[in-house]
Amino acid sequence: MNSIDLGKYKEAGARIFTDRDMGVIARKELELDKLEKNGQITVLLPEDTWGVNPSFFGGMFETSIRSMGHEFRQKYVFKYPDGTELNDTLKKNIENDFDYVMRGLS
């Protein structure tokens, strides 16, 4: 299983991932197009994360969602670095971000 750590893609001290351009940079640097060919990807979010802005999420994952649709949810799993599940608020935030990108593709 592949895992990617998003920690370096938010401003120092920030608790929210923001900026579409930063999401695009993360996608490129993490080589998501290559990783997607090799099974499930675990996305690791720092424990102090409060949220992921839809613009960052879209910049990073819109290409994947465009090609995979709802299968994106099986390909990408979001967790904390210690492997535990995200808290309910952050899970809901990620789900809302996914829905936001899907609406933009319609």
C-alpha positions, 0 to 999 in steps of 0.5 A: 500500500502506498502512503503520502504525508501531506504535512509539508503542504500547509503553512507552518502553524496552520491547521487547515490546508488551503490554496488550490495552487498548493494542492496542484503542487502537492499532486505533482510532487507526490506523483499521484498519477504514478501512485494511482496505478499501484493500488490504494493510497493512504493520505496522512493528515497531521493530527492537528488538522482542523480541515482541508479547504475545497480549493486545496482538495480540488487542486490535489484530487480533481484530476483523480475524481474526474477519471475515477468518480466515486471509485476515488473513495476506494482508491484514497483512504484518509488517516492520521500518521499513526494509522488511526481514523480521522475524527468525525468532523474531519471525515465530514470535511473530506466528504464535503470536499469530494462532493464540492469537486463532483458538483463542479464536474457536472 
